[in-house]
Amino acid sequence: MIAIPAIDLIDNRVVRLFQGDYQQQTAYSLNPIDYATDISASGLEYLHLVDLSGAKSGRLVHQEILSEIVSQANLKVDFGGGIKTEEDIEQLLQLGANQVVIGSLCVKEPESVASWIRRFGIERFILALDTDGENLKINGWQDSSGKTLEETMQYFSPFNGLTILTTDIRRDGTGFGPSIDLYKELIGKFPNQRWIASGGVESLSDLERLREVGCYGCVIGKAILDGKITLNELKKFNDARL
């Protein structure tokens, strides 16, 4: 399993939200470019970059920060938030994104997303299917889709090897631990996809538990920013899988 640091952006600032609530955000006195270079300097390979402003507004906002990170840090960066069109995907890939993260459109326009996967390649995409325990949330977690994760997965399950990032919003930013049972269930029902966990990670033992149930990766944000897990510890965790 790969541990993946995350940077969430609002108005060019590094932030964390509590359970996806834009009214409950914590801003950190970090320059996102400098933070990304620190992640790279630690020897980590991947970065999950989230454009929360873009997710809320429905358009790309922080693509320039993506470009700067790619040029200054030796990282494979996936970028999500505000991606709505094929042109958005082309722009992000040209700017150096390793993968693009598609969220709301997986629920609202699955046929379009499927056509993009076929055109650009399955390795270029991560689907973000974020649940509140009952329904998938869309539009930056602001709205309920009225569809369950399993209903949407029935459409995408034929794409073998597709990477899917699932956040249990009830755990996001809480530090209460990840939803182990949720990921165990998803991996059991849809074993042909690569499942990335997100939300609630508090310690290295949480990462070990996710590795044990078979997660492909795990995104870590708040635990790093709050000093509960260091970048060097994540590097050692990733090295242990080799």
Helices and strands as residue ranges (DSSP letters): E 2-10, E 13-18, E 21-28, H 32-41, E 46-51, H 52-57, H 63-72, E 76-80, H 86-95, E 99-102, H 104-108, H 110-120, G 122-124, E 125-128, E 137-138, E 143-144, H 149-156, E 163-167, H 180-189, E 194-198, H 204-213, E 217-220, H 222-225, H 231-239
